[in-house]
Amino acid sequence: MVNTQRWTRAYRNDIQSLANAKSLCTSRTKVLIAIDLEWDETDPSNLLEIGIAVLDLRPGRLHPNRFPPSTWSIRPQHMIIRENAHIHNTKYHKGNKRGFKFGKSWFVKQERALDRLQELLETKYGDDEVVLVGHFMQNDLKLLEELGVDIPEDVTIFDTASLERAWSARINGPIRSLEDLCEEFEVPYYQRHKLHNAGNDAFFTIAIFSEMCCESTTVLAEAKARAINSRRTGMHNLVAKMNNLGFTEAY
């Protein structure tokens, strides 16, 4: 029997959020949108990058078309704010705005970038379909509000930092970094030097969410499984060949 008496309110909320997230994912009616922001570490009002990653769980939208989803179904985007393109973080962590791993980065004026994000949240998909995902995203949400981005009231928000604590049953444990989770979950395409690029971080975040809440098989896990099956098949073929030649297996 699980002893819940020493659970904090925050941990109880994490447990409930994880259950809700799994239920929403299995409903196959939601579009997951991960958002990550990078801002000037000396002046947080200066937005530097917006990263977006979309995972559309609705039937017929996954590629390959199966559930749980593969990370191949995630569609990441990366926007560099043109007005602040000359600003590079170096004090607390090294900026990585030129290191987007999943395609082309777009240099966009801030107003247009924020409009694009607002459109994605409000009008791109149908009502009640969008689920917002982030990692330790209180500061991201605060900055979006300050910049005039309105998160619709009916949008559900999940934080992978809190969900992981419940998923790992780390009762009342500390929040873990995105880097730690990427390494533990063996997120495909992850490399430590690719962190702190908003587009990459959004991809990594939604991949972790999918692993926890959709019980996904990551591309890396799929590759490992194929390699193991290939070795097994090769061994079976070799044994059959040797048997045909008159050899017998030793036990």
Buried (B, 14 or more C-beta within 10 A) or exposed (E): EEEEEEBEEEBEEBBEBBEBBBEBBBEBBBBBBBBBBBBBBEEEEBBBBBBBBBBBBBEEBBEEEEBBBBBEBBBBBBBBBBBBEEBBBEEEEEBBBEBBBBEEBBEBEBEEBBBBBBEBBBEBBEEEBBBBBBBBBEEBBEBBEEBEBEBEEEBBBBBBBBBBBBBEEBBEEEBBEBBEBBEEBBBBBBEEEBBBBBBBBBBBBBBBBBBBBBEBBBBBBBEEEEEEEEEEEEEEEEEEEEEEEEEEEEE
